[in-house]
Amino acid sequence: MKRKTFFPLKCFLLGLVFILGIFFPLGCNGGAPVSPEQDSGLEQVIAITGDGVGKESRMTLKEMLQLPDSQFEYVYSVINNWPTKKKFSARGVKVAAVLKAAGITGEAQSVTFKGEDGYECTFTKKELLETKRYYFPGVLEGDPAGAELVEPIIAYEYKENSDQLSEVRADSLCLIIPQAHVNEQTQQVFVKGVTEIIVTRDDPGKWEEATVFPAEGMIIKNDTVKLQHQELGQVKMYYTLDGSTPSEKSTLYNPSTYQPELNQPIVIEQDTIIKVLVKGFGKYDSDIAEFYFQVE
């Protein structure tokens, strides 16, 4: 005679499926972010104001996560203005999706992010939403190979000095801006504790041109020339000595805000034309400045 069981086979199988569902969720989302359903941080709020949006509004993180195609997670390559190179794992919502939902207008030109501690950063609409930005796997070596297109996000989970998304942890909302090129310094414009986004139609203008010391003209061979700018902590100066037009791929004059010894003057060995481009977040690139030096 068969012994009766207290747990029929069907019940046993259903229980097994339930347990496996807890520890090993079924299905594959291809790396797509998962909303933090149980996270109390879902009630964090960002106000979106200014004459560059159709209507001023307030959105919770929960509402932003529900926007179409808003969720994004990735590893970011980062350089601060010490400068230190690192990687940064983050999960968040796309800035573009949030601003689209807020009704950003075609006339908008500047976007400012404000943090809960009063820190704020401004971007032109072009550099924030229209410039292609990347994750550079070889950032630590300065190698641009293998660049992967990524998005500016408002992160709700992140981990500095990490390239593992499994290590991210919930924190206050943080603006994260990817690099446009492998040597671009971006961490200084990360805004932690974002509480407000201000979108305006104000023309951001151009950065002022660089100046030099000593002034252009006659110079003794092997003397040096310093590049100067009134907003040195906010801009980067790229220069050439061969007559070509400088870009962000040219020699960077001021790689560090905190280590002046890294900002080396230019040695003049022969008749030289120094051409300088000034770049920085929040304004358009400067006009190209040109300085002529003739060796005595």
N, C-alpha and C positions, 0 to 999 in steps of 0.2 A: 504494500500500500504506500502511495506517495505521501511524503510529509508535507503538510500545509506550510506555506510561507507567509510571514507577516507583511512582506513587501513584494507584491506582484512585479513581474519583470517589467511591465509597462511603466509602473511608477518609478522603478529603479532607473530606467533609461531617461525618463523625464528629469529626474533629479540630477543625473550625471550631466545632461545638457545644460541645466541651470548653473551648476557649479563651473563647468567649462566656460560658460558665457561670462561669468564674473572675472575669471582669471585670464582667459584668452578670448577677447571679443572677436566675434565672427566677422568675416569680410575684410576687405583691404581698401583703404581710402587713398592709396598712392601718396602718402605723406601729407595729406590735407590736414589743416589744423582742426582740433576738436575743441568745441566751446567748453569753458569751465563752468558747467551747469551748476555745480554746488559752491562756486566761489562767491563769497560775499562782495568781492570787488566788482561784480556785475553792476552794482548800483553807482559806481564812479561816474561822474557827470562832466561833460565838456560843453561849454557855451560857445556857440559859433556866431560871431557878430561882424558888423562892418557893412559898408555900402557895396561890397563886392559879392554879397550873397543876396538871393531873392528875398529872404526873410530870416531875421535872427531867430535862432533856435537853441534848444538844449537837447543833448542826446546822452543817454546812459551807455555804458559799455555793452550792456545786454542788447540795446537797440542797435548799436553799431555792428555787433556780431550777426544780427539778423538781416543786415543789408545785403543785396545781391553781390556775389563775388567780392566780399569784403575781407574774408579771413586769409591770413598769410603767415607762414612760418618758414624760417630759413636761418642759415648761419651767415653772419655779416663779417666782412673784413673791415677793420677799423684802424685808424691812426689818430692819435691825439696830437696836440701841439707842443708836447714835451720835446721831441716826438717819441711815442712808443707805439709799436705795431702789435696788434692783437686780433683775436676773433671774438665774436659776440653772438651767442645763440638767442633767438627771440621768436615769440609768437604774438601776433597782434592783428590789427585791422588796417587795411590799406588807407593811407591818407586820401588818395584819389577818390575812393568810394565814399568816404565820410563827407568830403567837400562836394561831391556830386549830389549826395542826398540833401545837403544843406542848400543846394541851388546856387553854386558858384557861377558867376556871370562871365560872359565873354570879355567884359571890360575890366575884370579883376586883374591887378598887376602885382600886388604884394600880399604875402601871407605871414602873419606873426603868431608864434606859439608862446603862450605864457605859462609858467610853472607856478606851483603853489608857494614857492619860496620867493617869487618875484623875478626870477631869472626868465629872460625871454630872448628869442631869436627870430629874425625876419629873413624871409626868402623871397626872391622874385618868383612869380608864378611859373616862369620858364624853367628855372633850375629845380623847382620842387616837383612840378607835374609833367614837364615836357622833355627834360634832360634824361637820357638813358643812364641808369646807375646799375652797378654790378657788385657781385661778390667775387673777390679775387682769391682763389685758393692759395696762391703763392705770395700773398701780401707780406709775409714775414721775410721773404727773400727779395721783395720788390719785383716779383715776376708777374707780368700781366697775363700770362698764358692761361687758358681755360676759364676765362671770365664768364660768369653766369648772371643773367639779368635778374635783378631783384627790385623790390618795391620799398619806397619810404613807408613806414608803418607807425602806428601808435601801439606800442607793445604793452601787453598786460602781464606777460610772463617772459622773463629773460635771465641770462646768465653771462656776466662778463668773463673774459678769458676762457671761453669754452667754445668748442665746435661740435657739441653734442646736444641736440634738442631735448634729449631725455633729462638733461640737467637743469632746464629752465624752471624758475619758481615764480609764483605770483608776486607782484609788486605794484607800486603806483604806476599809473599810465606814463609811458615814456616815449617821446618822439625819437625815432631812429632813422638816420639818413644814410643811405648807402654811398659808396664812392663812385664818382664819375670816371676817375682814372686811378691807377694803382698807388700813386703817391699822394692822393688827395687826403687832407686832414679833415675829418668830419666829426669826431667825437665832441669837440667843443660846442657843436650846435645841437647835440642831443639835449632835449628838455625833459627833465624828470618831473612827474607830478603835474602833467598838463591839465590845466583847468579851463583855458580859453583859447580859441583860435579867432584871430581878427583878420578878415579879408577886406582889402581896400582897393580902390581904383586909383590910388595915388601913384604917380610916376616915381619909381625908386631912384631914378637917376643913375649916373655912372660914378664909379670910384674915381677920385682924383688921381692924376698922373703921379708917378714917382718923381723924386728930385735926387740930385747927387751932391756929394761933397768930396773933394772941392768942385767948384763950378767947372763946366766944360771949358776946354781951351788948351793951352800949353801945359805939359806935365813932364816931369823928369822920369826917365826910363825906370821901370820897376817900382814906381810909386803906386799907391793904391787909391781906389775910388770906392766910396760907400754909397749904397742906395738908401734912400730915406723915404718915409711916408708918414703922414700925420696920424694914420690909423693903423700903425704897424702891427698891433695885436689882433686886428680883424682881417687883415689882407695877406696875400702872398704875392711876391714879386718874382716874375720869371724873366730871364734876360738872355740875350744872344750877343756875341761879339763879332760875328762874321757877316753882319749885314742882313741876315734873314729875319723874318718876322717871328717874334716869340709867341709861344703858346704854353699850355700847361705841361707839355712834354719837354720844354726847354729847361735850362738850369734854374733851380730854385735858389733865390738869394737868401731868404730868411726861413730856414726849415724849422726853427724853434722860437717859441715865445719866451721860454724860461731858461734857455742856455745860450746866452749871447755869443759865446765863443764859437758856436756852430755857424753863425751868420758871418761868413768870411768876406772881407772886402775884395774887390776885383783888382788884380795886379795888371798894370798896363805896361806891356813890353814893347809895343809898337803902336803906330797910329791906329786908333781904334774907334769904332762907332758902337756905343752901347745902346741897345734897344730894350725897352722894359715894358712888360704888360703887368697890370695890377688886377688881381682877381680876388673875390671874396663873396661870401653869402650876403644876400640882401640888396645888392646893387648889381647893375650891369658892369661888364669889364670896362676898364679904363681905355682911353685912347692910347696908342703906342707912343711912349716918350722916346726921344732920340737925343743922345749926348755924344759930341765929337771931342776926342782927345788926340792931340798931336804931340809926339815925343820930341823934346828939345834935342 
